[in-house]
Amino acid sequence: MTKDDCYQVGHITKTHGVNGELVFFLDVDDAKEYADIDSILLEVKGQLTPYFIESITIVKGSRAIVALEEVETIEQAERLIGSGLWLPLANLEPIEDETRFYFHEIIGFRVVDAEKGALGTVTAVYTMATQDLIAMDYEGHEVLIPINSDIVPSVNRAENQINVVLPEGLLEIYTSDSGNDKPEVDGDEEADETDED
């Protein structure tokens, strides 16, 4: 199974105890929805490797303490720190609501502004510490669009289109000749197969 068939749900942050348990950071809307999964794909050296889950306990909202089969020592667990956590796309329930979407599904969608019309194409979605952002290719420039219900009110799956109401001056920030006004992206790593908004 490849990443094209999967979506990322988080990563391993550290070990827990001395018996091989791990701490998962689940970058999802509701970590409790993942309390019953019985297997997970770990990204090890660029490859997705399946592991069966012996136990999983959700703690502190987005974190979980997990025991994996065949990971029984702290040394084995330490080798997995930093590994990405992936699940098959088939696990996802379809979203019918036009105001919600999975981040991975809008990659390649056209971005259509309420006033300016068609602008560009979604190239990535960044999950940040304070704000998730849609990256759009606009006339050769990367434009970052904050994800919230006012700016991104709806998605049209039939037309592969995401509808936006861009704040005044946003495009100009990224297309001005100075190049010094562009906000810097900092925070968590890119998540083009994550969860829904």
C-alpha positions in Angstrom: 0.0 0.0 0.0 1.3 3.4 -1.0 0.8 6.9 0.4 -1.6 7.6 -2.5 -3.9 5.0 -1.0 -3.6 6.5 2.5 -4.0 9.6 4.6 -1.8 10.7 7.5 -3.3 11.0 10.9 -0.2 12.0 13.0 3.2 10.9 14.1 5.0 9.2 17.0 6.5 11.7 19.4 8.2 9.6 22.1 8.4 6.4 24.0 6.3 5.7 27.1 7.6 3.5 29.9 10.1 0.7 29.4 8.0 -1.9 27.7 7.9 -0.6 24.2 4.8 1.7 24.4 4.7 4.8 22.3 3.1 8.2 22.4 1.1 9.0 19.2 0.2 12.6 18.3 -3.1 12.4 16.4 -3.5 15.4 14.1 -7.3 14.9 13.7 -10.5 16.6 14.8 -11.5 14.0 17.3 -8.9 11.6 18.6 -11.5 9.5 20.3 -12.8 8.4 16.9 -9.5 6.5 16.6 -9.7 4.7 20.0 -10.9 1.4 18.4 -8.4 1.0 15.5 -6.7 -2.3 15.5 -3.8 -1.5 13.1 -1.8 1.4 11.8 0.7 2.0 9.0 4.1 3.5 10.2 6.3 5.4 7.7 9.7 3.9 8.3 12.5 4.9 5.9 9.9 6.2 3.4 8.0 3.0 3.3 4.6 2.2 5.0 4.8 -0.7 7.3 1.7 -2.2 9.0 1.6 -2.8 12.7 -1.1 -4.4 14.8 -2.2 -2.4 17.9 -2.4 -4.3 21.2 -3.8 -1.4 23.2 -4.5 2.3 22.6 -5.5 4.9 25.3 -6.4 8.4 24.3 -5.0 11.0 26.7 -4.8 14.8 26.7 -7.0 15.3 23.7 -4.8 14.6 20.7 -2.3 12.2 22.3 -2.5 8.5 22.7 -0.4 5.9 24.5 -0.1 2.8 22.2 1.3 -0.7 22.5 2.2 -2.3 19.2 2.6 -6.0 18.6 6.3 -7.0 18.3 7.5 -3.7 19.9 8.3 -4.9 23.4 11.4 -3.0 24.5 12.3 0.7 24.8 15.1 0.2 22.3 12.6 -1.1 19.6 10.3 1.8 20.4 13.0 4.4 20.2 13.7 3.4 16.6 10.1 4.4 15.7 10.1 7.9 17.1 9.2 10.5 14.4 7.5 7.9 12.2 4.4 9.2 10.4 1.1 7.5 11.2 -1.1 6.5 8.2 -4.4 4.8 7.6 -6.0 3.6 4.3 -8.4 6.0 2.6 -11.0 3.3 2.6 -11.3 3.9 6.4 -12.7 7.3 5.9 -16.5 7.9 5.8 -17.6 10.1 2.9 -18.5 13.7 3.9 -21.8 14.9 2.4 -21.7 18.3 4.1 -20.4 21.0 1.6 -19.0 23.1 4.4 -16.6 20.4 5.5 -13.8 18.5 3.7 -10.8 16.2 4.2 -7.6 18.1 3.6 -6.2 15.4 1.2 -9.3 15.5 -1.0 -9.0 19.1 -2.1 -5.5 18.8 -3.5 -5.8 19.7 -7.2 -9.2 21.5 -6.7 -9.8 24.9 -8.4 -10.0 27.8 -6.1 -12.9 30.1 -7.0 -13.3 33.5 -5.2 -16.8 35.0 -4.8 -15.7 38.2 -6.4 -12.6 37.5 -8.6 -13.7 34.1 -9.9 -11.3 31.2 -10.7 -7.9 31.9 -9.2 -5.7 28.9 -9.2 -5.2 25.3 -8.0 -4.8 23.8 -4.5 -1.2 22.4 -4.3 -1.0 21.5 -0.6 -2.6 22.0 2.9 -0.4 23.0 5.8 -1.3 22.2 9.3 0.1 24.9 11.6 0.1 25.3 15.4 -2.4 28.2 15.2 -4.0 28.0 11.8 -4.4 25.5 8.9 -3.6 26.9 5.5 -4.5 26.0 1.9 -1.6 26.5 -0.5 -2.7 27.8 -3.9 -0.7 28.2 -7.1 -1.8 31.6 -8.4 0.0 33.0 -11.5 3.2 31.2 -10.4 3.0 32.4 -6.8 2.2 30.3 -3.8 -0.7 31.9 -1.9 -1.6 30.7 1.6 -5.3 30.9 2.4 -6.4 30.5 6.1 -9.0 27.8 6.6 -12.1 29.0 8.4 -15.8 29.1 7.6 -15.7 32.8 6.6 -12.9 32.5 4.1 -13.6 28.9 2.9 -17.4 28.6 3.1 -17.9 25.5 0.9 -16.6 22.9 -1.4 -18.1 21.6 -4.7 -16.9 18.0 -5.0 -18.8 17.5 -8.3 -16.8 20.3 -9.9 -13.5 19.7 -8.0 -13.9 23.3 -6.8 -13.3 25.0 -3.5 -15.2 28.3 -2.9 -13.4 31.1 -1.1 -14.1 34.7 0.0 -10.5 36.1 0.2 -9.8 39.0 2.5 -9.0 42.3 0.8 -5.4 42.5 -0.2 -4.4 38.9 0.4 -3.4 38.2 -3.2 -1.4 41.4 -3.4 0.7 40.3 -0.4 2.0 37.3 -2.4 2.3 38.9 -5.8 3.9 42.2 -4.9 7.4 42.8 -6.4 9.1 43.4 -3.1 8.8 39.8 -2.0 9.5 41.0 1.6 5.8 41.1 2.6 5.2 37.4 2.2 4.4 35.7 5.5 6.6 32.9 6.5 5.3 29.4 7.1 6.3 28.0 10.4 4.9 25.3 12.6 4.1 21.7 11.9 5.1 19.9 8.8 2.9 19.8 5.7 -0.1 17.4 5.9 -1.6 16.8 2.5 -3.4 13.6 3.8 -4.9 14.6 7.0 -8.2 15.2 8.5 -11.1 17.3 7.9 -11.7 20.9 8.9 
